[in-house]
Amino acid sequence: MSRRRSPSRSQAPKIRRALLPLGAAICAATPALAQTPAPAAPLALPEVEVQATAWRAWEHTPGYVAPVTTTGSKTDTPLIEAPQSVGVVTRDQIDDQAPQSVAQALRYTAGVLPEIRPSARYDSVFVRGFGGQGTGAAFVNFLDGLRQGRGGGFGVPNVDPWLLERIEVLRGPASVLYGQTGVGGLVNLVSRRPSATPVHEVRLEAGTDGLLQTMFDFGGPLTADNTVQYRLTGIVRRADTQYDYTPEERIAIAPAITWRPTDNTTLTVLASYQHDPEGGFYNFVPATGSVLPNRFGRLPSGFFGGDPAYNRFNRTQASVGYQLEHRFDQTWTVRQNFRYSHIDAEVNVLSIQSVTNDRIGNRSATYLSDHANTFALDNQAQATFTTGPVRHTALFGVDWFRNSSRTRQATVSGATIPTLDLFRPVYYQGIPPISAGLAGLTNQELDQVGFYAQDQIAVDRWRFNIGVRYDNARIGNTAHLADGRNGSQRSQLDDEVTWRVGALYLFDFGLAPYASYSTSFLPNTGTQASDRGGGTFDPTTGEQFEIGVKYQPPGMSSFIQLAGFHIRQENVLTQDPVYTNSQIAVGEIRSRGIELEGRATINENLDLIGTYTYIDAEITRSNTAGVSGNRVPQVPNHIASGWANYRFREGALRGLELGGGVRYIGSTFGNDTNTFKVGDVTLFDAAIRYDVGARFESLRGLELAVNAQNLGDRDYVSSCSSATACYFGNRRLVIGSVRVRW
């Protein structure tokens, strides 16, 4: 079977039309109109008029260059016209690079540091220098444009990349459209969805560290008139991982159905179920013996600081929802996006809290049970109209998010927990049973309602984006006493207005300079010291100034964007200077930098990706001594990557594909006080695929592939967040696969 893409000649006209504003963009998005031949005369840029079909922009895109995004504006806006930096990882890129997690899929995306704590258990990423650790980390938590709910501890959802069609990264504040988000940006996962084109694929894969997995993907029309389509995707995985005594297991399935009763109405139902009996390694090691010298030697990268008889991770998550769109006329379109999700997680973990005499690890033991139910709803009304020479795409929305969690947690440390010799570990020690009574039970409820409005304005070659949002967010916490009474019940209410403005100019040769300003807010949970009144914290707020330039050469499947940004985040929780066991919201972080990302299909043989990011992230205000003015830990100054994929289409080598990539992550500081550093690292990836059907017609649809990550098997530490919390990077992983499509 031939390779699933050959976009340079056959699809260049479609891509060119998709990247042009207004009528040409509509032609590319609408199959019946897409057959209209392109004008032979020099192309003039028309006015922008985005027409409904916002979620159809998430359908399959051949190659590495996605011309249209929905995440950045909730309308199907060409990337060249968005006055904000957006990165898109397509399905074809995911297939070529074979990542085993969403974080790994973001390795070749500018502005993103995806593996500060490598693990298949959670996808925790830094965007433009903002991330975090522990339960407050910036987990990837948006799916199909809606926020995913989570428990109060480690009940955090995780989506396998096999279930996804693409991954979109909106860099910078996104609160105007999405409410409570971090100032660095958000990562939106896009599910595979039904298609009019039949899809049948099965993969069998095996790799190092005992990796075995099988995947399937089926889809196509269910009725002769194409009004009903389906998709069914699933995966089963089992691996030993590079760490001792920490296997990884997963089973996941995602069915979807689309019903199009008319050309103007579409309903897509999306569901998923994922069970992880084993979550792999997510713990940490001390800096001594990993990034700092130790008189007894260096810890191996497979070191396990827990105990096989105690360590446990079990997570089950499920969701069901729908996306409904109806177009009334040439002006008005309405959409509704809804999802209900549930998650259960049971966790036992032993963690090293300190080290005695350079080799004896003093540990704590934690038990956690986490459950959460989440409802997410987004209602949109889109109006496309003109006022004189000005064209508008106005969006009005009301969204609602409710997350209810129940967390039971207990942590024990001290003499009752056996120590561990780091260099001669003895396992299966007697760990006392740990259970959380009523005193360890916490209920939390989060309710958020947001009202937003946005206008995308086109005046000749100018493009403007103006948006404003009002949020009302309420967080209620109930802690329990051992006798069953409610010990405390506090409700935190935050009202916040966020806004953004952006301007962009389109030159006829494909260049588009732009500038934008945007704000964000994120509520801080918890309360101040009782001596300060015990009140709630002010929300963390942020603002960003961004300037940049985008380049889309006419008639080519390529896209380059260069952005400079300056972000300031305020009201960050920091230690209370008087009541040192509590916190106060006065901290401040400043991040500024430059991002360069280029993606191109040079011809029908060659795909390229190149990125470079410079980040200067500084803690500008903190009550912790010796911290103000320091660099943010775990954030490097320099990140760079490059990937090339070449396909032989003729001659004796036809059917062969070769891919290779290089990743550079600069050095970082390992704690807030900047007393030690983690060294830089350069890593190499490679891929080879052979389409057997390109040479042997009787084997049409059969493909063989081998992917290698960290080809040189570099032993390195990816980052440290403190002197007792460092994280080994992923060692070499080689995966061989047999793929069949029909």
Helices and strands as residue ranges (DSSP letters): H 7-10, H 12-19, H 22-29, G 54-58, E 68-69, E 77-78, G 79-81, E 86-90, H 91-97, H 102-105, E 112-113, E 126-127, G 134-136, E 142-143, E 146-147, G 161-163, E 164-171, H 175-178, E 185-191, E 199-207, E 211-221, E 228-239, E 248-262, E 265-279, E 312-327, E 332-356, E 360-387, E 390-413, E 420-421, G 438-440, E 441-459, E 462-480, E 486-505, E 511-522, G 530-532, E 540-551, E 557-575, E 583-601, E 606-621, E 638-647, G 651-653, E 656-665, E 668-669, E 677-678, E 681-691, G 692-694, G 697-699, E 702-709, E 717-722, E 725-728, E 733-741
